[in-house]
Amino acid sequence: MKAPNWAELRMEFPTLAQWTYLDCARKTIPPRCQERAMHDYTRDVYENAGADAWSAVNVAETRAAMAQLLGAKPSEIAFTKNTTEGLNIAAHGFDLRPGDNVVLTDLEHVANVWVWKHWEAKGVEVRLARNREGRLPLEAFVEKMDGRTRVVSTAYVTYGNGYRVNLPELGRACRERGARLVVDGVQGIGILAQRLDALGADIISSGGHKGLLGLTGSGIVYCREELVNQLRADFVKQPAAEPVGLAHVVSQFDYVRTAHRFEGGNPNFLGIRVFRQGAEFLRSIGLDRIEQRVRALTTTCLKLLKAAGLDSQTPDAWEERAHIINVLVPDAAQLMERLREKHRVVTNVKDGALRLSMSFYNDEEDLERAVHALKQELRGKPAPARAASAAALTPGTRGS
């Protein structure tokens, strides 16, 4: 595969002509292939009465393309609305009993807290693995696990300081203890290259509107093949013993042995079409090269911040981070607004810190421009103490 021309690929994202966009951890900016997919969809509806736009074959082909991109079997991929829906499927799918416990972490997105809370009324304990200065090493999980731990659920990459959990290591620990591993993968999928089926997780949920270059309201959930038929899914109709008739008639009920059983009703046909274009675009680049590019950009960003005298809670080691870098600044929310209004630099604020997040379409000039704007806006203002900011790393404080 030819080495990517990052400058040419950048041209596929028109937003970057006017903005320094460092907020892909919240929403992706649309590439031109997304626009083409939406035009193709509407044109087919107008001209062909939706023959392809609403085609089950197109859904199946998109599922296969997504599985190939991410490293899974098509039968292990279900289409969902968002990360929360996939986590909700997992959180209601297990047969937990009073006295059992579920281990989450204190760095979770609220979506991965709310979906598990219903178990508390049924006598199941929800425990929190505590971070160590913004990190979640294996021992943070293991110390909360015991013989009644049935599920561990964690983010692949935390939304705030961008810490990357060692999922293969955690997956082995869960299997040794007979626990299931459920993962909020939205901040890692499409950025990191490791195959889904090599992460050691039983279920991984991800919205499509970040690294997968999809629309909001579209997502996927990966469920390990051996587990698919064990999860509860109350709305699913059992398949006929001997399916007959046309495939597009019977297939919506023939779910019992594939992850498709988690899909209810009509899929998001437009979102799935965009997914397919996005998957093909990402495959043409290569997830391994995307990860290498993001690694180089984030390393440069950390160096620029350090040279500017700005502190971050994001780990230096690549194995412990991905595309997110937080910056400890005073009045982060107001600073975010000034960066946008005065400098056309788009960032975010999580846990009281400014969050920069970058993808392969960014470049070094974006980072230099952002850090220069930061220095201008912070001139003469003291940075907050690192220890005080670390205390803000608590769950339930953010949107995405």
ABEGO torsion letter per residue (X at the ends): XBBBBAAAAAAABAAAAABBBBAAAABBBBBAAAAAAAAAAAAAAAAAGGAAAABAAAAAAAAAAAAAAAGBBAAABBBBABAAAAAAAAAAABBBBBGBBBBBBAABBAAAAAAAAAAAAAGBBBBBBBBBGGBBBAAAAAAABBAABABBBBBABBAAAGBBBBAAAAAAAAAAAGBBBBBBAAAABGABABBAAAAGBABBBBBAABAAGBBBGBBBBBBBAAAAAABBBAABBBBBABBBEBAAAAAAABAAABAAAABBEBBBAAAAAAAAAAAAAAAAAEAAAAAAAAAAAAAAAAAAAAAAGBBBABBABAAABBABBBBBBBGAAAAAAAAAAAAGBBBBBBGGBBBBBBBAABBAAAAAAAAAAAAAAABGBBBBBAAAAAAABBBGABAX
